[in-house]
C-alpha cells in the first residue's frame, strides 16, 4: 500500500482506495490487461483523456450539492494534481483533468475524507443522480425531492447490481411539473406529486439524448414514495438481464422500452415480476425538514459601493425568490463551467459569509447560492464582480452551455468552448437587449453524443465536419426547437442544417433578427419555430451552407490557428473491448469471492446478485469458447440451455434458466442466499472442469461479442 488512508474515510471507501491502488500497481507490472483495467478504473471515476498519458477524474455530487469545505478540497486537489481547474458539468459533477493515473488513489482518499465519492462516476453504472438545483426552495414544488435523491443515491452506491450493466443509467428528479431537471431525457425520471395526502412521483422511463434522442414515456401517473427504490431496483434488474450488450449504440434503456424491444408494457410487466423477489416491497424514506433555515450570519457585512444599473440588471437575471420568506437564491454564472482553484476558495469563503453551506452545481454549469438575505445581495454582487463572476444572464440566452469538446474529450469532433465564447460575445455586443429575456437557451456539444445537451436547446449545435475536396471544414450541426416550456411540455430539437463553424455567428444573427421581426408579441421561440417549420429555417440559412464560397480561414476551427484535421478517438463509456476465456472464468471466481464476502457480512442482497453474476459470466465463458455470440444476459441463459444443458455437455438438474432465475423467485434471505452461493460455486467448478477436459488453448474474444 503506497498511501496512508485518512481515519475520516469510511470502511467502504477505504476498500475502494486500497483496491484502486492495488489494481494500478498490478496493471503497471503487466498482471492485468489494459482493457480489463480500463473497466475497473471507469467505475472508480478515472476516464481516459484526449491527451496521452493523463486521465480525467470525475466526481459524484448527488443533485449537485456541494459544501464550502468540499469546494475548497476540490480546489486543493486541482492545484496539487492538475492544471488547477475545476470543470462543472451538465450532470452536476466536477471533473478534474490532466491527472496522473498513479495519483488517483491519493486524490480519492482526500475526496472521501470530506464526503466526496467517485464510485460509479463513469462506466456501465448508475451515474450521478441529478435534480433541480432549486429543490427545497422552489415555490412550485409539492415537497423537497433532495432527501429522496439522497436515499436513492446511497441505496445504489456500490450496489453490485449497478456495476457492470450493459450501459450507463441516468436518473433525474425535478422539483415540480415545470421539469427543470429534464426528467424526460433520462432513463428514469421522477416528478413529485401529492395524492390524497400521500407523497409520490410521476414516473417516466426510457428517455435519452445522443444520436437518436427520445422522450421518456410515462410509467406511472403516481407512484407512492415508499415504492420509489423498489421500482428502480426492479427496473435495473430487468435492464441488466434483458438489455443489449453487443451493439453499444443500442445498449440504452430507451431501446429496450421501444416497441422493437420489450415495449413499455413488457418492461413494466417484467419489473412487476422482479419486485416479488426484492428484499422489501416498500422502503420508507424519512424526509428532512425542508424548511430548515440557514444559520443566521452574525458578522455584519461591510458597506459596498456598486454600479446600481449593473446591480439591478444582475438582480433581475441572477436572483430568484425562495419559497422561504425573506430569502433569495443567487445564480453565479460560471463561464463554460470552469473555476480556477483560487476562485473556488473565494467562492467558498463568500458562501460562508452570506449563504447556506448547501451550494448547488446546476445542470447549466453554474453555481447556486441559497438562503441569501436581501440586504446581503449588494455585498455578494460586489464580491462576485471582484472575481469576474458578476455577469448577468445566468440560465438565459447569454449563458451558453458547452461540453469541453476537443479541449480534452476523445470523442470531440470540433471545439465547443471556443464557439460558445464567440456566441456569448456576439449576444453581449449586438443583442444586449435580449439578456433579460427567457425566450431561448443555447447548448453546444463537441459531438453528437450530447454531453452539452444540445438536443434540448431552443438553439443547439453539435460538432461535425464537411468534406471539401482534399480538405475538411470544421462544421456544426444546427438544431432548433428543443427544450421544456413553462407548462412542462417537452420537445426534442430538429436537425435543420449543417454549417461551417466560422459561419455560425451569421446563422445566429439571421435567427435572432428573423425571430424579433416576425414572432408574435411574447411568442415562445419554440412556438415560433413550430409555426414557421423546419423547411422555413432551412431556407433561411441555406446560403450559409454553400461550401463553394469557403475561404482559407474557414478551414481553421475556433480557438485554433492551423487547418482542421478530424481526430476522433474512442470513448470509454462502453467498457472493455476484448476478453480471454480464461480471464472471464477468473472474473466469475472474483464475483464468487465478493458473494461470499457479502454473505459473511450479512449483506444478502449484494451476495445473491454477485452469485448471479458469477453464474452468468461462467456460462458466457463456455459459450464464447464455442464461438457462440452473446448479447444479453437472458440470451446467455437460453443459449446455455440449448448448447450445454439440453445436449448434456454440462450436467444440471432441470433447466439452466430455472436454476439461474431462482434469484427473481426468492427473497434475499439467509437460507436462500447461502444455498444460491453454494450452487453458484458448484456451477463454476463444472465450468472449470469442462474447460480442463477440452484441453484447448486460451482464446481471445473479439469486440463484437458481449462484454461482461
Secondary structure, 3 states (H helix, E strand, C coil): CCCCCCCCCCHHHHHHHHHHHHHHHHHHCCCCCHHHHHHHHHCCCEEECCCCCCEEEECECHHHEECHHHHHHHHHHHHHHCCCEEEECCCCCEEEEEECHHHHHHHHHHHHCCCCECCCCCCCCECCCEECCCCCCCCCCCCCCHHHHHHHHHHHCCCHHHCCCCCCECEEEECCCCCCCCHHHCCEEEEEEEECCEEEEEEEECCECCCCCECCEEEEEEEEHHHHHHHHHHHHHHHHHHCCCCCHHHCCHHHHHCCCCCHHHHHHHHHHHHHCCCCCCCCCCCCCCCCCCCCCCCCCCCCCCCCHHHHHHHHHHHEEECCCCCEEEEEECCHHHEEEHHHHHHHHHHHHHHCCCCEEECCCCCEEEEEEEHHHHHHHHHHHHHCCCCCCCCCCCCCCEECCHHHCCCCCCCCHHHHHHHHHHHHHHHCHHHCCCCCCCEEEECCCCCCCCHHHCCEEEEEEEEEECCEEEEEEEEEECCEECCCCCEECCEEEEEEEHHHHHHHHHHHHHHHHHHCCCCCCHHHHHHHHCHHHHHHHHHHHHCHHHCCHHHHECCCCCCECCCCCCCCCCCCCCCEEHHHHHHHHHHHHHHHHHHHHCCCHHHHHHHHHHHHHHHHHHHHHHCCCCCCCHHHHHHHHHHHHHCCCCCCCCCCHHHHHHHHHCCCCCHHHHHHHHHHHHHHHHHHHHHHHHHCCCCCEECCCCCCC
